[in-house]
Amino acid sequence: MDAPIGSRKIGAVILAAGQSSRFRAVSGSETTKLLAKLDGKPVVRRVAETVIGSKADPIVIVLGYARRSVEAALSDLNIGVAFNPSFASGLASSLRVGLLAMPPDVTGALVLLGDMPQVGTSLVDSMIEAFLTRKGALAAVPLHENRRGNPVLLGRGLFDAAMRLEGDEGARRLIGTLGADELVEVAARDKGVVVDIDTPDDLAAVRRFRRHEG
């Protein structure tokens, strides 16, 4: 018999170990994009605060490049920190570190990207609820205008497969193999689920959008 929804936990893994190569190449700076300011706060802090306000528990952020600077931007927040010494090898190694940091009692883990500050707390909670409600679900993804985005919620049944990924491969391939009864698609009205920050132009676009919406 499945455990009641209220007794099952979904953790969160924030991937924030990347080298920001494209952003730094264009900007001419060694500073990671995660520390770029958005409405007065570092991008990565905005992502962390979104998750802290959600039902996800526990929360772990995976650091790598510019570890000390990124950690300092989050020092007063109640989240766990894991370090990926192999961060230069690509996204998969950071995902592995994050999933290994999840305690054995979590039913799944929401995997968020540290450069996607437009994802809202309500969407995170909707994904958690939809996943826990769907019997037999292995994962959940947001869907915006028929396009799958991030974050991705991985059920524990996918942890082993996710930890075998290599290079810069994320969970997209795993999600693509799931049947309709195994994957929960959660409608996302906001396009923030498909907007990440790879370049200074991306950051400028997000700033313009937030000013317009505000």
Secondary structure, 3 states (H helix, E strand, C coil): CCCCHHHCEEEEEEEECCCCHHHHHHHCCCCCHHHCEECCEEHHHHHHHHHHCCCCCCEEEEECCCHHHHHHCCCCCCCEEEECCCHHHCHHHHHHHHHHCCCCCEEEEEEEECCCCCCCHHHHHHHHHHHHHCCCCCEEEEEECCEECCCEEEEHHHHHHHCCCCCCCCCHHHHHCCCCCCEEEEECCCHHHHCCCCCHHHHHHHHHHHHHHC
